[in-house]
C-alpha cells in the first residue's frame, strides 16, 4: 500500500470516528517513586525524637548515630549519603534540640 493511500485511509477512519461521536477518556496513573537516596530501616534502638533535628523537605530529620533519619508513611528511613544541605546544618551547629 502506498503512503498516499495509507494516509487517505487514516484520514477517512479518523473523520468517521469523529463523526460517530467517539469519546476517549484519559485518566492519569498514580505513580509511586521510590527514592534511591533513602533506605527503609527498622526503628533505631534509641528514642529518635530526643536527638538533634532540622526540618528538611518539610519533615523533621534527626541526626542519630552518624545518620539522618526521618519518619515516613513506610516507617523510618535514613539517607544513604548525607545531603549537602544537612551537612551544612550539622557543621554549623544549627540543629534543634528538644529539651
N, C-alpha and C positions, 0 to 999 in steps of 0.2 A: 504494500500500500504506500503510495507516495505521501510525502509530508503534507502536501496541499490537501489531499483527500482526508488525511488523518485530522488535520486542523479543522477542516469543514465539518467532519463528523463530530468532533469535540464541541465546536460552537453550536451545532444543532442540538446535541444532547444537553448542553448547559442551558440553552434557551428553553427547551421543553421542560427542564426541571424547574426553572424559574416560573414558567407559565403555569405549571401544575401546583404551585404554592408550596413547594417543599421547604421545610424549615429545619435548620440544623441548630442544635443547642450544644454549646461547648461549656463544660464545667471545669474549672481549674482543679488540678490534682493537689492533694495535700502531700507535701514532701517534707520529710524529717531528715535533716542533715546532721550526721554525727560529726562532732568537731574532732579533728585529728590532733588538736593540741591539748586535749584533756583525757584523763584516764578515769574511768569509773572505779571507785575503790570502796572497800568496806570502811565504816567509820573508824577514824583513828582511835587508839586506845586512851585518848585523853579527852577532856571536855574542850572541844574546838572553840566554842564561843567565849572561852576565858582567855584566848590568845589574842595578840595584836591583829588588827584588821584594817583594811581600807575598803572603800566602796569602788569596785571596778566593774565596768559594764553594767552598772545598775544593781549589783549584788554585793553583799558583804563577802570579802575574800580574806581568809585568815592565814597568817604565817604560822605554820606548825611544823616543828622539827625539820626545817630546811625545805619545806614545800608550801605552796599556796593552795589552800583548799577552799571550795565553795559548795554550798548545798544546791542541788538541782532537783527537778522532779524525778530523776533517776537515782537520787541518793547523793552521797558525797563524791566529788571529783577533785582531782588535783591536776595541775598543769605539768606536762611532760618537761617543759623547759620554762624558765621564769620569763614572762613577758617583760619587755623593756620598761614599760610604764610602772609595773610592780617593783622591778629592781630599783628604779629611781626613788619610789616612795620608801622602800626599805632602807636604801643607802642614806637617804636624807633624815631618817628617823621620824618621819611624819606619819606614824601609824597610830591608830586609835587603840586605846586600852580600856577595856571595861573594868570599872572599879566598884 
